[in-house]
Amino acid sequence: MNNLINRVMRAALLDKEFYKEAEANTRLNQEALTVVIIVSIAGGIGSFIGSLFVGEIGAAILALIVSAVVGIANYYIWAYVTHFIGTNMFKGEAEPGELLRVLGYASGPRIFSLLAFIPWLGAILSFGGSIWALVAGFFGVQEALDLDTTETLFTVILGWVAIFVINALIASVLGIGAMSLGSALSAFGR
């Protein structure tokens, strides 16, 4: 557990050497996924508690489930979309697993979504954690795909926009309201 926390901290501190290590070390696949699961469940718990405060037990349970599931699904989607964009548009060189590892660890700051239920402060902390994870993801993508700063920026932005559109389409098809979509997107945090 200490190794996991140390790796998450190094990723959150934007340690490029860590991202190089994670990119190359296939033994970290499961641990990177564990980070995503933990932060996705934390986001679900934050949404659950927030919905309980407004007295909606059904919405609370839905928020917990949707936030956790969407957070994990978006991790895979974002890694594969980013891989596709980076390798096809910018000729980056990486296997999808490399992106899964670096983006898994980069998602660590999303743990602040656990505090989303705190009025005003929780939303700020959750949003800040999401932005921090996005920035960490930038560094991870840059190392994994070996792209320059501009190419990485476009790759990350296009990948994030694709995920946002996919989430909006899924939400509209499933009839999930704006509040549930917001909770789900906060779990994604990118």
N, C-alpha and C positions, 0 to 999 in steps of 0.2 A: 504494500500500500504506500510506503514511503517513496518508492521509485515512481509510482504513478503520480503522486502529488508533486514530486520534484519535476517530473516531465511536464506536467500541466503548468507549473509555475514558470519553467523555462520557456514554454510556448507563449504563455501570457506576457512574458517580459520581452517577447519578440526576438528571442535568441536564434540568430540565423544558423549557428552551429548545431543547435538542437534540431532545427528543421532539416538540415542536411542528414543528421543521424537518423531521424524518424523516417525520412524519405527512403533511406537505404536499408532499414532494418525491418524485414518482413515479420519478425517475431513480435512486433508491436501492433499488429493488426487488431487483435482482440482487445488489447488495452485501449487503443484509440476508440474503438467502438464502445467500450465501457465508459469512457469519458462522455461520449455523446448520450448514452443511455442515462447516465447520472444527471447531466444537465437538462435533458429533456424531461425526466421525471420531476426534477426540481422545478422546472417551469410549469409543469402540470400541477404540482402541489401549490405553487403560488397562485395559479389561476383558480384552483379548487377553493383555496381559502378566501380569495377575493370574492368569488361567487357566493360562498357561504355568508359573507358579511352582508350581502344584499338579500339574503333569505331565499335563495334559489338553489335548493338541494339538487334538483335535476340538472340545472345549468352547471352546478359545481362538479357533478360527476362527469358530465359531458366535457367540460373544460379540462378536467384532469386527463381523461382518456385522449381527447383530440390533441391537446398540447403535447403529450408524451409521444403519441404515435406519429404526429406530423413532424415533430422535432427529429425523430429517428429517420423517418422516410426522407425528409429534406436533406439530411446528411448524405445519404446515398445519391439522391438525385443531383444535389449540387456538385458532388465530387465527379460524377460521370458527365454532367453537362459541362463543367469546367474542364475536364479532361478533353472532351470533344472539341470545345472551342479553342483551348490552348494548343492542342496538337494539330487541328485542321486549319485554323485561321492564322496561327502564328508559328507553326512548325515546332512547337515545344516538344520536348522529349520526356515522356514519363509513362508509366503504367498506371491504370486506374487505382491500384492498391497504394501507390505512393501518395496520390491525392487523398485517398481515404485516411491514410495515417496522419498526414499533416493537418488536414481539416478537422479530423477528430480531436486532436490535441488543441487546435486553435479554438475550438468551441468552448473550452474551459471557462472563459469569462461569462458565458451565458448563465453560470450558476447564480448570478445576481437576480435572475428571473424568479428565483424562489421568494424574493422579497416583493414581488409585484403587488401583493395584496395591501401593502402599507400605503395609505392615501398619499398621493403626490410623490413622496419620496420613493416609493416602490417603483412607480412608473419610470422615474428618472434613473434609478439604479438599474432597472431591467433594460431600459433603452441604452444606457451607457455600457452595460455588459455586452449587449448585442453589437454595438459599434466597435467595442474593443475586440470582440471575436471576429468581426469582419476585417479589422486591421490585421489581426493575427493571421487570419486566413489569407490575406494578401501576401504576407511574408512566406507563409507555407506554400502557397501556389507558386510564388516566384522561385523558391528553391526547388520545388518538385518538377516544375516544367522548364526551368532554366531560361526564363524569359527576362527581357529588360523591364524596367519600371513601367513604361507606357503600355507595353503588351500585356503585362500582368494586370494593370489597372483595367484595361478593356476586357480582359478575360474574366476578371472577378465581377465587374459591373454587369457584363452580359449574362454571366451565370446567375447572378443574384436576380436580375430582371426576369430571367426565364423561370426561376423558382417562384418569384412573386406572381407571375402570370399563371403558372401551373396551380398554385395554391388558390388564386382567385377563381379559376375555372372549376376546380374541385369543389370549392365552397359554394359556388353558384349552382352547380349540378346537385350537390347534396342538400341545398337549401339551408346551409349554415348561415346564420345572421352575421352582421358586421361585428358584433361583440365576440362571437365565437371565433370568427376569422382573425380578429385582432389577437386573441389569446393564442391561437394556433401560430400565427406569424411571430408572436413574441417568443414562442418556444423555438422557432427556427432561428430567430435572432440575427439574420444577415441582411 
